[in-house]
């Protein structure tokens, strides 16, 4: 498929997600598009890279969305809420990476990677480029942890009788932006020098610590993250898959999701059968002869890294298995956002801005 040219805006171009998205666009089927980098006045005029080109970040203004085909919102939810209606009125297709538009009428939570597997499952045959039946000009790009769990569960259900799914998600600082990463860094430095800890973002010690909840005054709304993952998993899989039992932990890491997932099958199978069912596009199976997946080894990787182990430590047939998954959270968000845009191209006339 040849690259197609559109005019694309990234709101929040200076954010961690915005920078990752800008780089990923330069290597995608939208690489020939004209990308406009937008942000608030604090980032205005900053020089950054967009693909292989050097670009300046422009300040958001009344005319920022004119003649844009796609607008990716990658700043924070408050910015999305203030500006998304203007982008829609200007005729742009909206891709929300901040989750601000969840629950809005006509706005779908979307992961094309998961949807392809479920569509093939429902059709009873392999998916061969079938166009999705979408009728929307705005989507929420699925949370990376929800997508990881839903993708693995969907791939399993396509070949094995999956009856239960439970997961513990270990949350990285980068999922909450630069301020959360800076506080984790400063806490680490201060602990090593026996100084007091900054607590604005977490209201708790997160450095060298693993927590199931944060302080009541935390700027990071940790409990809301868990609820979001549950709701998005349900939105992605519908009634096709078992419901998700979820536990959350704030991990003392800067980058990358790690998910420990327990699956239960209706009948005993071998570990090799589980690996075969999971193997495929967007999932890299890591065998026991290699180092296990980790947030470090997943950095910069486009796929979800996954290892299967026995649920009981046995070597024969059984019906419970552990999946240990790791993924680059920012990379996953960016790639899924681009996949959503590629799905929604059919709703836009090519060459609108030319």
Secondary structure, DSSP 4 states (H G I P E B T S, - for coil): ------EEEEETTTSHHHHHHHHHHTTSTTTTSEEEEEE-TTTTT-EEEETTEEEEPEEP-TTTTTT-SEEEE-S-HHHHHHHHHHHHHTT-EEEESSSTTTT-TTPEEE-HHHHHHHHHHHHTS---SPPP----SEEEEPPHHHHHHHHHHHHHHTTS-EEEEEEEEEE-GGGG-HHHHHHHHHHHHHHHTT-----TTTSS--TT--BSS--TT-SS-HHHHHHHHHHHHHHHHTTSSPPEEEEEEE-S-SS-EEEEEEEEEEEEE-HHHHHHHH-BTTEEE--TTSPPP-TTTTTT-SSEEEEEEESSS-SS-EEEEEEEEEE-HHHHHHHHHHHHHHHGGGGS-TTTT-
